[in-house]
């Protein structure tokens, strides 16, 4: 009845990511991205997709982000203390820890992922620009 699907390991292929921040790297400040980034280290700041682009952000197991993430596709296996905004899909891998609200269009959560905050779905009629995504989250906080 149900078929087990093979999951692609987070960051399995280096070609999938334009940039990789290694385990030994710590950044204090915001990352502005156009395509894709995999974070294995620590970031004290926000990860922001440039408006009009469709970026992917992957937070590897053991990685820590203290700030918000805004991108089309977001994969979390590490820890994020901040709000997450996705105009596309969010994947929370087993072991992921998120302390903050998650605004999404589509979400997948593995058993073992932990979220402390609200899950806020974007209505399909709402636009997906970064500014409108933030407004959608604020509306949902006020209403809900």
N, C-alpha and C positions, 0 to 999 in steps of 0.2 A: 504494500500500500504506500508506504513512505520510502523514498530512496535517500540514502545518505549521499550528500554532495561533498565533493572534495573542496576544501577551502584553501585558497591561495594564502600562503604564509605572508604576513605583513612585511612588505619590502623585500620579497623574495628575489626580485630582479632589480639590479641597480638601474637598468635602462628605464624602468618605470618612473623614476624620479629625476627631475632636473637637478635638484640639490639634496645633499644628505648632510645633516649636522651630526657628527659623531658623538659617541658617549662621553668623550672627554671635553666637549665644548659646552660652555655656558655663555649665553647671550643675555645682556641686560638692555632691552629696547625692543621695538616692534620690528616684525618681519613683514614686508610688503611683497607679495608673490604674484606672479602671472601664470605659472604653470603648476609645478608640483614641488613639494618638499617633504622629506622624511626627517623627523627629529628623533634622534637617539639620546641626546643630552638634555640640558636644562635651558629653559627660556623664561626669563622674567620680563614679560611683555606680551603684546598681542600678535597673532598671526592673521594678517588681513589680505584677502584676495583683492586685487585691483578691480574696481567696478568695470563691468563689461567683459572680464575674463572668466574662465572656468578652470579653477585650480583644484588640486588635490592636496590635502594635508594628511600625513600619517604620523601618529605619535606612537613610537615603538614601546614595547614593554621595557620598563625601567626609566623611561623618559619622563620629565616633569615640565609642565607648562603652568605658569602663574599668570594668567591673562586670558582674554577672549580669543576665540578662533572663528573666523568668517571665511568660508569657502564653499564651493559647490559640492565637493565630495570630501568627507572627513572620516578617517579611520583612526580609532583610538584603542590602543592596547596598554598605554601607560597611564599617567595621572595628569588630570587637568583641573586646576582651580580657577574657574572662570566660566563665562557663558559661551555656548557654542551655537552658531548660526549656520545653517546649511540650506541652500536653495535646491539642493539635490538630495544626496543620500548620506546618512551617517551610519557607520558601522562601529559598534562597541564590542570589541573582542573580549573573551574571557580574561579576567584580571584587570580590565580597564576600571579606573576610578575617576568619576567626574563629580566635582562639587560646583554646581551651578546649573542654570536653566539651559535646556536644549531646545532650540527652535529648528524644526526640520520639515521637509516635504515627505521624505521616506526614511525609515529607520530600521536597523537590524540590531538586536541586542542578544549576545551570546549569554548562556548561563554562566554565572561567575562575574559578570560585569556589574559594577555598582554605580548608581546615580543618586546623588543627594541634591535634589532640585526638581524643577517642574519640566515635564515634557510638553512642548507646545507645538502642535501640528499647524503648518501653514495651509490655509484653505487653497484648493487648486486654482481658484480664480484670482488669487493675489499674485502680484508680480514678484520677481525674484532679484531685483537689483538690491545691492547692499543696503541702501537707505530705506527701501521699502521693506526689507527683511527686518530691520531694526524696528520700524514702525509697527509691523505685524506683531513682533514680540511684545512691544509696549501695550498694544491694544489688548492682547490676550492676557497680560498681567492685570490690566485694569478691569477687564470683564470677568476674568476667572479668578 
